[in-house]
Amino acid sequence: MKKDKMGLSLSALFTVLFIFFACQKQADSKPNFIFKPAGPNGVIANIAGEQILEKELNAGIENDLYEAEMKVFEIKFGKLQAMLLEKFMNLDPNKKGLSNDEFLNKFIAKNIVISQKEIDKFIVERQVPKEQLNPEIRERIKQYLEVEAKKLAVEKWVADKTKKTPVEIFLTKPQRPVFDVNIKEAPFKGGADAKVTIVEYSDFQCPFCSKAASTLAELEKKYGSKVKVVFKNYPLPFHNQARTAAVAALCANEQGVKYFWKMHDAMFADQTKLDKDNLLATAKKSGVKEADFKTCLEAAKPMAVIDADIADGQKLGIKSTPTFFVNGKLVSGAQPIEVFSEVIDEELAK
C-alpha cells in the first residue's frame, strides 16, 4: 500500500480528507459525491467509467463490519427480549396488581440470596486488591452478583415459558466472515481428519493469548478428536521476546510435534521466561535433543516459517492476537469457551 511522506496510507489519508471536507460548513470545494440506491451487481462506486465492487470495499474490514452488524443486532435483540419478558409477565395470572419489578422479585427471583462465600469467591477470581476492600465495595459486589443471578433466573423463567411454545424471531443474525486459511505444515493436535479445524494466530508474549490457550485446552477436553487445533505464529513487533519464543517452539517442532506442544504449554504457563537461556531450559525439560535445538535456533528456516505465517495473517486482515478461524469462520480475541462452542456446534451439526 502506498504511503505519503508522513507515513500515512493513502486509504487513511483519503478518509481524513473526506471527514475534513464533510465537516466544513462553507468549504470552497467539496468532493462531488452522488449517493444512489445500491444496485444488484455489487457495484459500490463508478469513477471515470471504472467500477469499484463491494467485495473490494469489504476486503480487509470483514471483522469490523461483522462486529458493527452484531452490535446493531444485539441492540435490537436486547430490546426485543425486554418486550417479550414484559408480555410473558402480563400473561401470567400472578401478575395482577404487581409492577414488573415486584413480580420479578416475588415470583421469578424469589429465592436469590447472595452469600458471603459467593462474595469472597468473586473477590478471589477477580483478584480484587485487599487494600481496596471495604464494606462499600463488598456491598457493590453483592449488588452486582444479585443482578447477574436475576438475569439467570429470568432466562430460566422465559426458557420454561417457551419450552412448549417457541417464540418465532424474524431478526437476521449476522454471519461470521469466512476465510480460506493456509495451514500447510503448521503444527496441530487433535483429530487429523476432524470435522472442525480451529486455526489460532498467536503470540507467545501476548497475555490474552495465554488466556486463550487455557480456553483451547478446555475445548480439547470437551470435543476431543472432533476438533483439530492448528497453531500459526503471529509475533507482534512490540513484544521483544515473541519472535525468539516462536523460533524456539518451531525448533522443538523439528524434533516432533509433541515437543512443540510441550514448549507451547510451558511458555504460555509462564511468560516471564521467554529469554534465550530460559527457553533453552524449557526445551531441555521438554525432552528435546539440546545440540540439535541450539543449531536450529541459529538457522534460517524457522524465521522463514514465521515470516510466512505473518504474511498469511496479514492477507487475512489480522490486526491483533489471538485471532482464530473455526472452519474458516473468524473469531477475534480471547473469547469465552461459549463463543467457540457455539461456532463448533454449528459446524458439527452440518
C-alpha positions as CSV (number, residue, x, y, z in Angstrom):
1,M,0.0,0.0,0.0
2,K,1.4,3.4,-0.9
3,K,2.2,5.9,1.8
4,D,2.7,9.7,1.8
5,K,5.9,11.3,3.3
6,M,4.3,11.3,6.8
7,G,3.8,7.6,6.7
8,L,0.0,7.8,6.3
9,S,-1.5,5.2,4.0
10,L,-3.5,6.5,1.0
11,S,-6.7,5.0,2.2
12,A,-6.3,6.6,5.6
13,L,-5.3,9.9,4.0
14,F,-8.5,10.0,1.8
15,T,-10.6,9.1,4.9
16,V,-9.1,12.1,6.8
17,L,-9.6,14.4,3.8
18,F,-13.2,13.2,3.3
19,I,-14.0,13.9,7.0
20,F,-12.4,17.3,6.8
21,F,-14.4,18.4,3.8
22,A,-17.6,16.9,5.1
23,C,-17.2,18.9,8.4
24,Q,-16.8,22.3,6.6
25,K,-19.9,24.4,6.6
26,Q,-18.7,26.7,3.9
27,A,-15.8,24.9,2.1
28,D,-14.5,26.4,-1.1
29,S,-14.7,22.9,-2.7
30,K,-16.2,19.6,-1.7
31,P,-15.9,16.1,-3.3
32,N,-18.8,15.7,-5.7
33,F,-20.4,12.5,-4.5
34,I,-23.8,11.4,-5.7
35,F,-25.4,8.8,-3.4
36,K,-27.7,6.3,-5.2
37,P,-29.5,3.1,-4.1
38,A,-27.3,0.0,-4.3
39,G,-27.7,-2.0,-7.4
40,P,-27.9,-5.8,-7.8
41,N,-24.5,-6.2,-9.4
42,G,-22.3,-5.5,-6.4
43,V,-21.0,-2.2,-7.8
44,I,-20.4,0.3,-5.0
45,A,-19.0,3.2,-7.0
46,N,-18.2,4.4,-10.5
47,I,-15.2,6.6,-11.1
48,A,-14.3,7.7,-14.7
49,G,-16.0,4.6,-16.0
50,E,-14.2,2.3,-13.7
51,Q,-16.3,0.3,-11.2
52,I,-15.4,-0.4,-7.6
53,L,-17.1,-3.6,-6.3
54,E,-18.5,-4.1,-2.8
55,K,-16.3,-7.1,-2.3
56,E,-13.2,-4.9,-2.9
57,L,-14.5,-2.4,-0.4
58,N,-15.1,-5.0,2.2
59,A,-11.7,-6.7,1.8
60,G,-9.7,-6.3,5.0
61,I,-12.5,-4.9,7.1
62,E,-14.7,-8.0,7.3
63,N,-14.3,-8.3,11.1
64,D,-15.0,-4.6,11.6
65,L,-18.2,-4.9,9.6
66,Y,-19.3,-8.1,11.4
67,E,-18.7,-6.5,14.8
68,A,-20.7,-3.4,13.8
69,E,-23.6,-5.6,12.4
70,M,-23.5,-7.7,15.6
71,K,-23.8,-4.5,17.7
72,V,-26.9,-3.5,15.9
73,F,-28.3,-7.0,16.2
74,E,-27.6,-7.1,19.9
75,I,-29.3,-3.7,20.5
76,K,-32.4,-4.8,18.6
77,F,-32.5,-8.3,20.2
78,G,-31.9,-6.9,23.7
79,K,-35.0,-4.6,23.3
80,L,-37.0,-7.5,21.8
81,Q,-36.1,-9.7,24.8
82,A,-37.3,-7.0,27.2
83,M,-40.6,-6.7,25.3
84,L,-41.1,-10.4,25.3
85,L,-40.4,-10.6,29.0
86,E,-43.0,-8.0,29.8
87,K,-45.6,-9.8,27.6
88,F,-44.9,-13.1,29.4
89,M,-45.2,-11.3,32.7
90,N,-48.5,-9.7,31.7
91,L,-49.9,-13.1,30.6
92,D,-49.0,-14.7,34.0
93,P,-52.1,-14.9,36.3
94,N,-49.9,-14.0,39.3
95,K,-49.0,-10.6,37.7
96,K,-52.3,-8.8,38.5
97,G,-51.8,-5.6,40.5
98,L,-48.0,-6.1,40.6
99,S,-45.4,-3.9,38.9
100,N,-42.8,-5.7,36.8
101,D,-40.1,-5.3,39.5
102,E,-42.5,-6.6,42.2
103,F,-43.4,-9.6,40.0
104,L,-39.7,-10.3,39.3
105,N,-38.7,-10.2,42.9
106,K,-41.8,-12.1,44.2
107,F,-42.0,-14.9,41.6
108,I,-39.1,-15.1,39.2
109,A,-36.1,-14.3,41.5
110,K,-37.7,-15.0,44.9
111,N,-35.0,-17.5,46.0
112,I,-32.0,-15.4,45.3
113,V,-29.7,-14.8,48.3
114,I,-26.1,-13.8,47.8
115,S,-23.8,-15.4,50.5
116,Q,-20.6,-14.1,51.9
117,K,-18.9,-17.2,50.4
118,E,-20.0,-16.1,46.9
119,I,-18.7,-12.6,47.5
120,D,-15.4,-13.9,48.7
121,K,-15.2,-16.2,45.7
122,F,-15.8,-13.3,43.4
123,I,-13.0,-11.3,45.1
124,V,-10.5,-14.1,44.6
125,E,-11.5,-14.8,41.0
126,R,-11.4,-11.1,40.0
127,Q,-8.2,-10.5,42.1
128,V,-9.6,-7.5,43.9
129,P,-6.7,-5.9,45.8
130,K,-7.0,-6.3,49.6
131,E,-6.4,-2.6,50.1
132,Q,-9.5,-1.7,48.1
133,L,-11.8,-4.0,50.1
134,N,-14.2,-2.2,52.4
135,P,-17.9,-2.6,53.3
136,E,-19.0,-0.3,50.4
137,I,-17.1,-2.4,47.9
138,R,-18.5,-5.6,49.3
139,E,-22.0,-4.2,49.0
140,R,-21.4,-3.2,45.4
141,I,-20.1,-6.7,44.7
142,K,-23.2,-8.2,46.3
143,Q,-25.5,-6.0,44.2
144,Y,-23.6,-7.0,41.0
145,L,-24.0,-10.7,41.9
146,E,-27.7,-10.2,42.6
147,V,-28.2,-8.6,39.2
148,E,-26.4,-11.4,37.5
149,A,-28.4,-14.0,39.4
150,K,-31.6,-12.3,38.5
151,K,-30.6,-12.4,34.8
152,L,-30.1,-16.1,35.0
153,A,-33.4,-16.5,36.9
154,V,-35.2,-14.5,34.1
155,E,-33.5,-16.6,31.4
156,K,-34.6,-19.8,33.1
157,W,-38.2,-18.5,33.6
158,V,-38.5,-17.5,30.0
159,A,-37.0,-20.9,28.9
160,D,-39.7,-22.6,30.9
161,K,-42.4,-20.4,29.3
162,T,-41.1,-21.1,25.7
163,K,-40.4,-24.8,26.2
164,K,-43.6,-26.0,24.6
165,T,-44.4,-22.8,22.6
166,P,-41.3,-21.4,21.0
167,V,-41.2,-17.7,20.0
168,E,-40.6,-17.0,16.3
169,I,-37.9,-14.4,15.8
170,F,-37.6,-12.7,12.4
171,L,-34.3,-10.9,13.1
172,T,-31.4,-12.0,10.8
173,K,-28.3,-12.7,12.9
174,P,-25.1,-11.6,11.2
175,Q,-22.9,-14.4,9.9
176,R,-19.2,-14.5,10.8
177,P,-16.9,-13.8,7.8
178,V,-15.3,-17.0,6.4
179,F,-11.7,-17.1,5.1
180,D,-9.6,-19.7,3.3
181,V,-6.8,-20.2,5.8
182,N,-3.4,-21.8,4.8
183,I,-2.5,-24.4,7.4
184,K,0.1,-26.4,5.3
185,E,2.8,-27.9,7.6
186,A,1.6,-25.9,10.6
187,P,1.8,-27.8,14.0
188,F,-1.5,-29.3,15.0
189,K,-3.1,-31.7,17.5
190,G,-6.4,-33.4,17.7
191,G,-8.2,-35.4,15.0
192,A,-6.2,-35.2,11.8
193,D,-9.4,-35.6,9.8
194,A,-11.7,-33.8,12.3
195,K,-14.8,-32.2,11.0
196,V,-13.8,-28.9,12.7
197,T,-10.5,-27.2,12.4
198,I,-9.5,-24.3,14.8
199,V,-6.6,-22.2,13.5
200,E,-5.0,-19.9,16.0
201,Y,-2.8,-17.0,15.1
202,S,-0.9,-16.3,18.3
203,D,2.0,-14.5,20.1
204,F,3.8,-16.3,22.9
205,Q,4.4,-13.0,24.8
206,C,0.7,-11.9,24.5
207,P,-1.2,-12.2,27.8
208,F,-4.5,-12.6,26.0
209,C,-3.0,-15.5,24.0
210,S,-2.1,-17.2,27.3
211,K,-5.7,-16.9,28.4
212,A,-6.9,-18.2,25.0
213,A,-4.5,-21.2,25.4
214,S,-6.4,-22.2,28.5
215,T,-9.7,-21.9,26.6
216,L,-8.4,-24.1,23.9
217,A,-7.4,-26.7,26.4
218,E,-11.0,-26.7,27.7
219,L,-12.3,-27.2,24.1
220,E,-9.9,-30.1,23.6
221,K,-11.3,-31.8,26.7
222,K,-14.9,-31.1,25.6
223,Y,-14.6,-32.2,22.0
224,G,-11.6,-34.5,21.8
225,S,-10.8,-35.8,18.3
226,K,-13.8,-33.9,16.9
227,V,-11.6,-30.9,16.6
228,K,-8.2,-30.2,15.1
229,V,-6.2,-27.3,16.6
230,V,-3.6,-25.7,14.4
231,F,-1.1,-23.1,15.5
232,K,0.2,-20.2,13.4
233,N,2.8,-17.7,14.6
234,Y,2.0,-14.0,14.7
235,P,4.6,-12.3,16.9
236,L,3.7,-8.7,17.4
237,P,6.6,-6.2,16.7
238,F,6.3,-4.5,20.2
239,H,6.8,-7.9,22.0
240,N,10.5,-8.1,22.0
241,Q,10.7,-11.8,23.0
242,A,7.8,-13.1,21.0
243,R,9.8,-13.9,17.8
244,T,12.5,-15.7,19.7
245,A,9.9,-17.7,21.5
246,A,8.2,-18.6,18.2
247,V,11.6,-19.8,16.8
248,A,12.1,-21.9,19.9
249,A,8.6,-23.5,19.5
250,L,9.3,-24.3,15.8
251,C,12.7,-25.8,16.7
252,A,11.1,-28.1,19.2
253,N,8.6,-29.0,16.5
254,E,11.5,-30.1,14.3
255,Q,12.1,-32.9,16.7
256,G,8.4,-33.9,16.8
257,V,5.1,-32.1,17.2
258,K,4.7,-33.4,20.8
259,Y,7.7,-31.2,21.7
260,F,6.1,-28.2,20.1
261,W,3.0,-28.5,22.3
262,K,5.2,-29.1,25.4
263,M,7.0,-25.8,24.6
264,H,3.7,-24.1,23.7
265,D,2.1,-25.0,27.1
266,A,5.2,-24.2,29.1
267,M,5.7,-20.8,27.5
268,F,2.1,-19.7,27.9
269,A,2.1,-21.0,31.5
270,D,5.0,-18.7,32.4
271,Q,5.5,-15.8,30.0
272,T,8.3,-14.3,32.2
273,K,10.7,-17.0,30.9
274,L,11.0,-16.2,27.2
275,D,14.6,-15.1,27.1
276,K,17.1,-17.4,25.4
277,D,18.5,-19.0,28.5
278,N,15.1,-19.8,29.9
279,L,13.9,-21.1,26.5
280,L,16.9,-23.5,26.4
281,A,16.0,-24.7,29.9
282,T,12.3,-25.2,28.9
283,A,13.3,-27.1,25.8
284,K,15.6,-29.3,27.8
285,K,12.8,-30.1,30.3
286,S,10.5,-30.9,27.3
287,G,12.9,-33.6,26.2
288,V,14.4,-32.3,23.0
289,K,18.0,-33.0,21.9
290,E,19.8,-29.9,23.2
291,A,22.5,-29.8,20.5
292,D,20.0,-30.0,17.6
293,F,17.8,-27.5,19.3
294,K,20.6,-25.0,19.6
295,T,21.6,-25.4,16.0
296,C,18.1,-24.8,14.9
297,L,17.8,-21.6,16.9
298,E,20.5,-20.1,14.6
299,A,19.1,-21.5,11.4
300,A,17.1,-19.5,8.8
301,K,14.3,-22.0,8.4
302,P,12.2,-21.1,11.5
303,M,12.5,-17.4,10.7
304,A,11.2,-18.1,7.2
305,V,8.2,-20.0,8.6
306,I,7.4,-17.2,11.0
307,D,7.6,-14.6,8.2
308,A,5.3,-16.8,6.0
309,D,2.8,-17.1,8.9
310,I,2.8,-13.3,9.4
311,A,2.3,-12.8,5.6
312,D,-0.6,-15.2,5.6
313,G,-2.1,-13.4,8.6
314,Q,-1.8,-10.0,7.0
315,K,-3.6,-11.2,3.9
316,L,-6.4,-12.4,6.3
317,G,-6.6,-8.9,7.8
318,I,-5.3,-9.9,11.2
319,K,-4.7,-6.8,13.4
320,S,-4.3,-8.4,16.9
321,T,-3.7,-11.6,18.7
322,P,-5.1,-14.0,19.4
323,T,-7.2,-14.4,16.2
324,F,-9.0,-17.7,15.4
325,F,-10.6,-19.3,12.4
326,V,-13.1,-22.1,13.1
327,N,-13.6,-23.9,9.8
328,G,-12.6,-20.5,8.3
329,K,-15.1,-18.5,10.4
330,L,-13.4,-15.6,12.2
331,V,-13.4,-15.5,16.0
332,S,-11.4,-12.5,17.2
333,G,-9.8,-12.2,20.6
334,A,-9.7,-14.3,23.8
335,Q,-13.3,-15.2,23.8
336,P,-15.0,-17.4,26.4
337,I,-15.5,-21.0,25.7
338,E,-19.2,-20.5,25.0
339,V,-18.4,-18.4,21.9
340,F,-16.2,-21.1,20.4
341,S,-18.7,-23.9,21.4
342,E,-21.5,-22.0,19.5
343,V,-19.5,-22.0,16.3
344,I,-18.1,-25.5,16.7
345,D,-21.6,-27.0,17.4
346,E,-22.9,-25.3,14.3
347,E,-20.2,-26.8,12.2
348,L,-20.5,-30.3,13.8
349,A,-24.3,-30.2,13.1
350,K,-23.8,-29.7,9.3
